[in-house]
Amino acid sequence: MPRWKQDAAQRLAVAALDLFSEQGFDDTTVAQIAERAGVARSTFFRHFTDKREILAAGQELLSRLLAEGIADAPEDASPLDAVALGLDRASGAMTEFNRQLGPRLHAAMAASEELRTRSAMKSAGMAAAMVAALRERGVPEAAARVSAELGVLAFGAGYDRWADPAREGDPGELVTFTRAAFAELREAAASLR
């Protein structure tokens, strides 16, 4: 097998998601993932502790970016305006590679309850990071939770639209999609009175 290559983590993620959707999460081994990615098994473990971690890859960075965007919001920003800035920061870090993973991720999750559970945990981690950042700004707990949950929903909806394989041509930046989704959710929340 070839030695380490710069894009090994990306190739491992693609290989894992393809195998998860083809044969299921439980029936996919680390050795199969490494073979599909064209790397040695030891290379897998340089990037991930186990196959479950592939889905959590990037969660820490995403949560940190969301929290930083909220923390850097102007002092007079409302909780929702602060979350919008967090979404901008996190969305801006997503690349074409992240967009291309979307359909693979959806296919893998459709094939595995465990992967759907891991995805829900990832969303909960993003929400917790935003709640903590909002609480640091003095936002009351209930308002922080509602604002964070709207942010998680907006990020998910924006990402799904951005990564939709039916969308032809260059879809542009993820931030455009998360902003639109967040605006829709804010409007929907305001109409609930």
N, C-alpha and C positions, 0 to 999 in steps of 0.2 A: 504494500500500500504506500501511497505517496506520503511524504513527511508533511508537517504542518504547513498550511497555507493561510494567508491572511483572512480569507472569507470562510474559514472552517465553521465558525459559530452559525453563520447564516445558512451555509449548506446543511449543517446538522438540523437546524430548525425546519428547513424545507423538507428534508428527508423524513424527519420524524412526523410532521403533520401529514405528509403524503401516506406514510405507512399507517398512521393512526386511522385515517379515513379508509384505507384499502382493507386492512385486516383487523382493525380494532386496537384500542389502547393496550388492553391486557395481553393480546397476542403479539405485540411488537416488543422486540428486545433491543437493548442498547447495541448489541453486536450488529443487528440488522440495520439500525439507524446509521451506525458508523460506516458499514459497508455501502449503504445506499449513498451516503455523502462522500464516499471515496476517501475516508480518513481512517486512521487506526483507532481502535477502541479506546486507547489511552488518551487520544485527542479529545474524544467525547468528554471524558472526565476532567479535562483541563478547562472546559467551558461550562459543564453542567454537573451537578452532583448525582442526578438521576433523570429519568425520562420525564417525570412530572415537572421538573424545574423548567423545562423548555417553555411551558405555558406561562410560567411566572417571569420568564426572562423580560427584563425591561420594566417590570412593575415598580421596582424601587426607584428607578430613574423617573418614570412617569409620575409617581406619587410625589417625588421631590420637586419636580418641575411645577406641578399643580400648586403645591404648598408655597414655593418661591414666588410664583406669580401672584398669589393671594397676599403674601407678606409684603410684596413690593407695590401693591396697589396704593393709590393716594389715601391719606388718612380719612378723608371724607367720602370715600367710596362706599356704596351700600354693599351688603354681603353678596348680593347677586352680581354687582359690578366687579367685585373682587374675584369672584369665581370665574367670571368671564375672562378676566386677565390671566387667571391660572390656566384656563382652557387654551387661551392663545399661546401661552408659553409652552405647554405640553404638546399642543398640536403642531407648533412650529418645529418641534424636534423630530417629527415623524418623516420618514423618507419614502422614496418610491419602493424600497424593499418592504417596508411596513405595509404599504398599500397592496403589494402583490401577495403578501401572506394572508390577506383577508379571506379570499375564497377557500384557501387551504384550511385555515383555522375554522371556518364555518363547517366545512365538510368533516373535519376531524371531530368537532364537538357534536355534530349530528350523530356520529357513530359511537359516542361514549358518554355515559352519564357522569363518569369520573371527571372527564374533561369539562363538562358543563359546570360541575361543582367547583372545579379549580378556577374557571372563568368567573363564577360568582364571587369566589374568595378574592380574586384580583380586583373586581369592582368594589368590594367591601373595603379593601385596603386603600384604594383611591379615595373613596368617600371618607374614610377615617383620617387620611392625610389632610384633606380639605377641611374637615371639621376642626381638627387641631389647629390648623393655620387660622381659621376664622375665630376660634375661641381665643387665640393669642391676640387678635385684634379687638377683643372685648364683645364679640357677637354672642348673644345668648344661645344656649345649647339648642333649643328647638329651631331657631332661625338658622343656626349653623348647619344642622342636620338636613333641613329642607333644602337649603341652598346647595349643599354638597351633593345631595341625591339628584337634584336637577342637573348639576354639573356632570355627574356620572352618566345620567341618561343622555345628555347632550353629546358627550364624548362618544358614547356607543352609537348613537344614531348618526352622528356626523361621520364616524369612521365607516359604518356600514354603507352609507351613501357614497363615500369617497372610494371605497374598495370594491364597489359593485362591479362585477365583471361585465355586466351588460352595458356599462357606461363606456362609450367609444371615445377614443382620443385621449388626450391629456386632461385629466379632471382638474388639474390645478393643485392648490395647496389644501391640506386637511383643514387648516384654520378657517377657510371659507365655509366649509361644511359644518364644523362645530359651532361657528357663530350663528349660522342659519338655524341649526337645530336648537340652540340655546334660546334664540329669540322666539322660536315657536313655542318652546316649553314655558318661557316667561309669560308669554301672552296667554297660554292655556291656563297657567296657574292664576293669573290675574282674573280670568273669567270665572273662577270657581267661587267667587264671593256670594 
